[in-house]
């Protein structure tokens, strides 16, 4: 799931569910149906996700399994949120949170707080969303669940952007990206729908160079350091002084360092500004596989092991 291979995850969960049904294992069925609902939710199959979560919740009620009931309620709330029904979403997720608290399920409490933050964000109550994300992060300090911590940091970044704090947003997104890379975790599709418009706005408002500089800074920081800076921000660059869009035509000279080609510099410049492989591919009208090949060659030529090191290289040599 964390690697983003939802079709394969769905296949294996469905196989497991079939085995649990054959064995008449109600506990296994409740769990498998819940995970199947999660996958379908991320795939955008909201109606079927709701059906599977209803089934999971019903079995959990028969078993008296309050954790299962709570997780199913929270995920049904997430489905309602994605369908635009924030009132139903809030009601279901608050019920989920109460059940998790009753049984002392801290992971479930954290997930419910995260989802309530999403609801407040969708309602335009950014102060409440920020508080909920921060409560979730405080709870996660006791748990070893970096995937949800990363999602909270990204969500806080979107809230910061909505509150007019673009520099804080970029720092939060960057530290989250660094953690995702270290853990081999991809951003879930539903989180990406919230993130990408905000990221585009921040890039436009700040300009390419400022965005890249902040991204590189955040990549070297810890979540605690970035969170401590949340009350600070830089003055946005006026629209009249925005940098021209990066990645279209690399400026002269054509003799780039380390034998980099013009196309490789285009890719490196976009990477240094925090663009994902998919975004780079769309911008340059090439396939993600080609982007990956370019990055492999770039890393080899400039002798760096990671995106963060490549970003520092690009900034130090004023390629952005």
Secondary structure per residue as TSV (DSSP state, phi and psi in degrees):
chain	resnum	aa	ss	phi	psi
A	1	X	-	360.0	-49.2
A	2	X	T	-64.4	-22.4
A	3	X	T	-86.3	-0.3
A	4	X	S	80.4	9.2
A	5	X	-	-91.3	75.6
A	6	X	H	-69.1	-38.5
A	7	X	H	-59.9	-42.5
A	8	X	H	-68.2	-42.0
A	9	X	H	-60.1	-43.6
A	10	X	H	-61.6	-41.1
A	11	X	H	-60.8	-47.6
A	12	X	H	-68.6	-38.2
A	13	X	H	-65.5	-40.6
A	14	X	H	-64.4	-36.9
A	15	X	H	-63.8	-44.4
A	16	X	H	-62.3	-40.9
A	17	X	H	-61.4	-41.4
A	18	X	H	-61.5	-40.2
A	19	X	H	-65.5	-42.4
A	20	X	H	-64.0	-39.3
A	21	X	H	-63.9	-43.3
A	22	X	H	-63.1	-35.3
A	23	X	T	-87.3	-0.5
A	24	X	T	55.7	40.4
A	25	X	-	-95.3	94.2
A	26	X	H	-65.3	-37.4
A	27	X	H	-62.3	-45.7
A	28	X	H	-64.2	-38.7
A	29	X	H	-63.1	-44.1
A	30	X	H	-60.5	-43.3
A	31	X	H	-67.6	-45.4
A	32	X	H	-63.4	-40.8
A	33	X	H	-64.6	-37.2
A	34	X	H	-63.6	-46.2
A	35	X	H	-67.8	-33.7
A	36	X	H	-64.5	-39.9
A	37	X	H	-61.9	-39.4
A	38	X	H	-60.9	-46.2
A	39	X	H	-64.1	-46.5
A	40	X	H	-63.5	-35.3
A	41	X	H	-60.5	-48.5
A	42	X	H	-66.7	-27.2
A	43	X	T	-80.3	-4.7
A	44	X	T	83.2	9.8
A	45	X	-	-90.6	71.9
A	46	X	H	-67.3	-40.4
A	47	X	H	-63.4	-46.5
A	48	X	H	-69.9	-35.5
A	49	X	H	-59.8	-44.5
A	50	X	H	-61.0	-41.0
A	51	X	H	-61.7	-47.3
A	52	X	H	-64.6	-37.8
A	53	X	H	-70.6	-34.5
A	54	X	H	-61.2	-44.4
A	55	X	H	-63.6	-43.8
A	56	X	H	-61.6	-44.8
A	57	X	H	-63.5	-40.3
A	58	X	H	-63.8	-43.4
A	59	X	H	-65.4	-40.4
A	60	X	H	-63.5	-36.4
A	61	X	H	-64.3	-43.8
A	62	X	H	-59.9	-36.4
A	63	X	H	-82.8	-13.0
A	64	X	T	70.6	28.2
A	65	X	-	-93.3	92.8
A	66	X	H	-66.2	-35.2
A	67	X	H	-60.3	-44.4
A	68	X	H	-63.1	-40.8
A	69	X	H	-61.7	-45.0
A	70	X	H	-64.5	-45.0
A	71	X	H	-64.1	-40.7
A	72	X	H	-63.5	-41.3
A	73	X	H	-62.1	-46.1
A	74	X	H	-61.7	-42.2
A	75	X	H	-71.0	-34.7
A	76	X	H	-63.6	-35.0
A	77	X	H	-63.5	-37.6
A	78	X	H	-66.0	-39.2
A	79	X	H	-59.6	-47.0
A	80	X	H	-60.2	-39.4
A	81	X	H	-60.5	-45.4
A	82	X	H	-69.3	-19.8
A	83	X	T	-91.0	1.7
A	84	X	T	89.9	5.7
A	85	X	-	-98.3	82.0
A	86	X	H	-70.1	-30.0
A	87	X	H	-64.8	-47.8
A	88	X	H	-64.8	-41.1
A	89	X	H	-57.9	-48.2
A	90	X	H	-62.0	-44.5
A	91	X	H	-59.8	-47.4
A	92	X	H	-66.1	-42.9
A	93	X	H	-71.3	-36.7
A	94	X	H	-64.7	-37.8
A	95	X	H	-64.8	-40.1
A	96	X	H	-60.9	-46.2
A	97	X	H	-60.7	-42.5
A	98	X	H	-62.0	-41.6
A	99	X	H	-66.6	-42.8
A	100	X	H	-61.1	-40.4
A	101	X	H	-64.5	-39.4
A	102	X	H	-59.6	-39.7
A	103	X	H	-97.7	-0.9
A	104	X	T	73.8	28.6
A	105	X	-	-86.3	95.7
A	106	X	H	-69.4	-36.4
A	107	X	H	-61.9	-41.7
A	108	X	H	-66.8	-38.7
A	109	X	H	-60.1	-44.1
A	110	X	H	-62.5	-43.6
A	111	X	H	-63.3	-40.3
A	112	X	H	-65.5	-40.8
A	113	X	H	-62.5	-40.8
A	114	X	H	-60.7	-45.6
A	115	X	H	-68.6	-36.1
A	116	X	H	-65.3	-34.1
A	117	X	H	-62.3	-40.9
A	118	X	H	-62.4	-39.3
A	119	X	H	-64.7	-48.4
A	120	X	H	-60.2	-38.0
A	121	X	H	-62.3	-44.7
A	122	X	H	-65.2	-29.6
A	123	X	T	-82.3	-5.7
A	124	X	T	83.4	9.5
A	125	X	-	-93.6	79.4
A	126	X	H	-72.0	-30.8
A	127	X	H	-63.8	-43.3
A	128	X	H	-66.4	-40.7
A	129	X	H	-60.8	-44.2
A	130	X	H	-61.0	-44.4
A	131	X	H	-61.3	-41.6
A	132	X	H	-68.1	-41.7
A	133	X	H	-60.2	-42.4
A	134	X	H	-66.4	-37.9
A	135	X	H	-64.1	-40.6
A	136	X	H	-62.2	-45.7
A	137	X	H	-62.9	-39.1
A	138	X	H	-62.6	-40.0
A	139	X	H	-69.0	-37.1
A	140	X	H	-69.3	-17.9
A	141	X	T	-58.8	-27.9
A	142	X	T	-86.9	-12.1
A	143	X	S	-115.7	156.9
A	144	X	-	-101.0	68.5
A	145	X	-	-130.4	76.1
A	146	X	H	-68.0	-26.5
A	147	X	H	-62.1	-43.0
A	148	X	H	-73.4	-33.6
A	149	X	H	-60.5	-43.8
A	150	X	H	-62.2	-41.9
A	151	X	H	-65.5	-36.9
A	152	X	H	-65.5	-42.6
A	153	X	H	-62.3	-42.8
A	154	X	H	-63.8	-41.7
A	155	X	H	-63.9	-40.4
A	156	X	H	-60.7	-35.0
A	157	X	H	-64.2	-41.7
A	158	X	H	-63.1	-42.2
A	159	X	H	-63.0	-43.5
A	160	X	H	-58.7	-40.4
A	161	X	H	-65.2	-42.1
A	162	X	H	-65.5	-28.4
A	163	X	T	-86.8	3.0
A	164	X	T	82.5	28.8
A	165	X	-	-121.1	69.5
A	166	X	H	-63.4	-35.9
A	167	X	H	-65.1	-42.2
A	168	X	H	-61.0	-39.7
A	169	X	H	-60.1	-46.5
A	170	X	H	-64.3	-41.4
A	171	X	H	-61.1	-43.0
A	172	X	H	-64.4	-45.3
A	173	X	H	-64.0	-37.3
A	174	X	H	-68.6	-45.7
A	175	X	H	-65.3	-34.2
A	176	X	H	-65.7	-40.9
A	177	X	H	-63.9	-40.3
A	178	X	H	-62.6	-41.1
A	179	X	H	-67.8	-39.2
A	180	X	H	-62.2	-43.6
A	181	X	H	-63.1	-42.1
A	182	X	H	-64.9	-34.0
A	183	X	H	-94.5	-7.2
A	184	X	T	68.5	33.9
A	185	X	-	-106.0	136.5
A	186	X	-	-97.5	152.4
A	187	X	-	-69.4	126.4
A	188	X	-	-59.5	145.6
A	189	X	H	-54.4	-40.7
A	190	X	H	-68.9	-33.3
A	191	X	H	-67.2	-35.7
A	192	X	H	-64.7	-32.1
A	193	X	H	-66.5	-28.1
A	194	X	H	-81.8	-38.0
A	195	X	H	-74.8	-46.5
A	196	X	H	-61.4	-43.7
A	197	X	H	-63.5	-38.4
A	198	X	H	-67.5	-39.4
A	199	X	H	-65.4	-40.3
A	200	X	H	-62.7	-41.8
A	201	X	H	-63.8	-42.2
A	202	X	H	-64.4	-41.4
A	203	X	H	-63.3	-41.0
A	204	X	H	-68.5	-43.4
A	205	X	H	-67.9	-42.9
A	206	X	H	-84.0	-28.5
A	207	X	-	90.8	155.3
A	208	X	H	-61.2	-45.0
A	209	X	H	-67.5	-45.0
A	210	X	H	-65.3	-41.6
A	211	X	H	-59.8	-47.7
A	212	X	H	-63.7	-39.9
A	213	X	H	-64.2	-44.3
A	214	X	H	-65.6	-39.1
A	215	X	H	-62.1	-44.3
A	216	X	H	-63.7	-38.6
A	217	X	H	-63.4	-47.8
A	218	X	H	-63.3	-31.5
A	219	X	H	-65.3	-23.0
A	220	X	T	-99.0	1.1
A	221	X	S	-102.1	163.4
A	222	X	-	-92.1	160.0
A	223	X	H	-55.7	-38.7
A	224	X	H	-62.3	-40.9
A	225	X	H	-65.3	-42.4
A	226	X	H	-67.1	-42.7
A	227	X	H	-64.0	-32.3
A	228	X	H	-68.4	-19.4
A	229	X	T	-96.0	7.0
A	230	X	T	-63.7	-22.7
A	231	X	T	-84.9	-3.4
A	232	X	-	-107.4	154.7
A	233	X	-	-164.7	161.4
A	234	X	-	-97.7	161.3
A	235	X	-	-74.7	126.0
A	236	X	-	-59.2	146.6
A	237	X	-	-68.5	129.8
A	238	X	-	-59.0	144.6
A	239	X	G	-53.9	-33.2
A	240	X	G	-67.6	-19.6
A	241	X	G	-109.7	14.6
A	242	X	-	-62.7	145.0
A	243	X	-	-70.2	150.7
A	244	X	-	-65.8	154.7
A	245	X	-	-54.6	133.6
A	246	X	T	-84.8	158.0
A	247	X	T	89.8	3.8
A	248	X	S	-93.3	-58.6
A	249	X	S	-135.6	113.0
A	250	X	-	-63.3	136.8
A	251	X	-	-73.2	160.6
A	252	X	S	-67.1	159.7
A	253	X	-	-80.4	165.7
A	254	X	S	-89.8	-7.5
A	255	X	-	-88.0	89.2
A	256	X	-	-85.9	156.1
A	257	X	G	-67.8	155.1
A	258	X	G	57.9	24.2
A	259	X	G	72.2	19.2
A	260	X	-	-68.0	141.3
A	261	X	-	-85.2	168.7
A	262	X	H	-60.3	-41.8
A	263	X	H	-65.2	-40.4
A	264	X	H	-64.4	-35.2
A	265	X	H	-67.3	-38.1
A	266	X	H	-58.4	-47.7
A	267	X	H	-63.6	-45.3
A	268	X	H	-62.6	-40.5
A	269	X	H	-62.0	-44.1
A	270	X	H	-68.1	-39.8
A	271	X	H	-59.0	-43.5
A	272	X	H	-65.6	-20.4
A	273	X	T	-91.9	6.8
A	274	X	T	90.1	11.2
A	275	X	-	-72.7	143.4
A	276	X	-	-79.1	165.8
A	277	X	H	-57.2	-41.3
A	278	X	H	-63.9	-42.7
A	279	X	H	-65.6	-40.6
A	280	X	H	-61.6	-43.5
A	281	X	H	-60.1	-44.0
A	282	X	H	-65.6	-41.2
A	283	X	H	-65.7	-41.7
A	284	X	H	-94.3	1.5
A	285	X	T	56.3	51.5
A	286	X	-	-133.9	172.5
A	287	X	-	-84.4	154.4
A	288	X	H	-57.0	-33.8
A	289	X	H	-62.6	-40.3
A	290	X	H	-66.1	-39.3
A	291	X	H	-58.9	-44.7
A	292	X	H	-61.9	-39.2
A	293	X	H	-64.9	-42.2
A	294	X	H	-59.7	-44.0
A	295	X	H	-65.1	-39.3
A	296	X	H	-60.1	-44.0
A	297	X	H	-66.3	-42.1
A	298	X	H	-61.3	-48.6
A	299	X	H	-57.7	-40.6
A	300	X	H	-66.0	-44.1
A	301	X	H	-67.1	-41.1
A	302	X	H	-95.9	0.1
A	303	X	T	58.5	55.7
A	304	X	-	-128.1	154.9
A	305	X	S	-99.0	-9.6
A	306	X	S	-151.4	169.9
A	307	X	H	-63.2	-39.3
A	308	X	H	-64.1	-40.9
A	309	X	H	-68.0	-37.8
A	310	X	H	-65.8	-36.9
A	311	X	H	-62.7	-45.8
A	312	X	H	-60.9	-41.5
A	313	X	H	-58.6	-47.2
A	314	X	H	-63.4	-40.4
A	315	X	H	-70.3	-44.1
A	316	X	H	-61.4	-33.4
A	317	X	T	-97.5	12.5
A	318	X	T	55.3	41.2
A	319	X	-	-86.6	-5.9
A	320	X	-	-126.2	360.0
